[in-house]
Each structure stands twice: as structure tokens, then as C-alpha cells.
Amino acid sequence: MSDKFEVTEGVTLKCSMGSCGCCLKVSANHGREAEGKKLATVMDYKPGINFTCFGTCSRMTPPQPCVPVVLIPWLMKDKEHKINGEAVLYNTSVLSCLCGGVIRIDSL
């Protein structure tokens, strides 16, 4: 059995530098759903649109409210499976925050 799963809207994201998780929002319907939830693609990576903050950022001194700075889409994409030309987001993908954190899919 594979440990890789397609990601749907509402999963919990966790940043390695944040104090709490937040939910993934899929801003546009890409045309596919699983169990009534929109499937995400690697382009669902924008702070303020696809996710908010992760509580307090421990990278900052003193610790401050998290303000994610993400400039590139999710990494470790599956190039074979696409929705409208965009790679499907899987639970093994990661995002890099310029504040030093690594954002991962925490729960499905």
C-alpha cells in the first residue's frame, strides 16, 4: 500500500517553525473532487489565499506572529498526474517559507 495520497481542501498544514497548524483552502475548483472536497494542486501555495498563519514563529527573536512568506509552489510533485495542466498535490509535498520553516501536510 502506498503512503502517498492526493490532498483535498481542509487538510491540516504544519510549519516546522510555527506553534500550530492551519487548514488548506483550495481557492478554485480544479474540476476534480474526492469525497465531496476539492482536490488541491501544487499551485495552491499562496499565503493569505490557500492558508493563513501557523500561530507564533519560533524563528523570530523574540517569537512573533507567523507571517508566511512562500514564493514558489509545492515541491516533490507528481509529474504524471495533473488537473487542468497542474500537478496534483500529494501529502509528500513540502513548501519552503523564507522565514526558515518547512510546511508539510500534517493530517489528511
N, C-alpha and C positions, 0 to 999 in steps of 0.2 A: 504494500500500500504506500502511496506517495505521501510525503509530508508537505507537498506544495498544493495550495488551494487558491482559487480565484477569490478576490476580495470584493465584498459588496459594501454599499453605503452603511454606515453605522458601526463599523468595527472600531475597536479602541486602538489608538496610536499612542506610543510611549516614546519620549525622548530620553536619552541617557543622561542628560543634564537637567531634566525637568522634575518637579516634585509630584506631578500627577499626569494622568493620561487625558486624552480628549478624543472625540468621535470624528471619524472621517465623513465628510459630506461630499457627495457626488453632485456637482453643480448642474450638470446637463445629463439628460438621459441619452446614453450612448447607443440605445437600441436593444440592449440585452439586459435581462433581469434573471435573478436566481432567488427563488422563494419569495418573490414579490419585492425584492430590493434591487436597486440599480447596481450593475456591475461597474467597477472602477477601472480606469486605465492609468498608465504611467503619467498621463498629463493632469491627473487630479492631485497636484502637488502644491497648490498655491496657498500660502498663509493668508488667513482672513477670508478665504473663499472655501477651501476644502478642509481646513481645520483652523482652530483658534490658537490657544496657548496651552502650555504644559505646566501651568502653575508658576512656581518660582524657579529661575535658572540658577543652578549652583555654580555655573562657570563664572558668573559675575561676582565681584567683590566690592561691597557686600552683596549677598544674594538679592536679586531684583526680580520683578515680574517678567515672565518669559515673553519675549517678542521674537518669534521665529523668523529667521532670515534664510530663505531657501530660494536658490536661483536656478537650479536645474531639476528636471523630472526625476522620478523614482529610478533607482539603479537596480541592476540584476533583473532586467526584464526578459520576458519570454518572447523572442522574435517571431515565433511561429504562430502564436495565437493573437489575433487582432480584432478590434471592434472599430469599424469605420476608419481603418488605417492606423489606429493607435494600439500599441501593445497592451494586452490585458495586464492588470496589476495583480500580482501574486503575493502571498503572505511572506515570501522570502525576500521581497524587495526592501530597499532602505533609502532613506533621504539623508542628505548631509545639511546640517544647519551651520551657517557661517559663525555662529556663536560657539561652535565646538561640539555640539550634540549630534548624535546619530538617532534618527527617528525610525522606528520599526513598527510593524503590525503586532500589537500585543495580544489581542484576542479576536477570534472570529465569531 
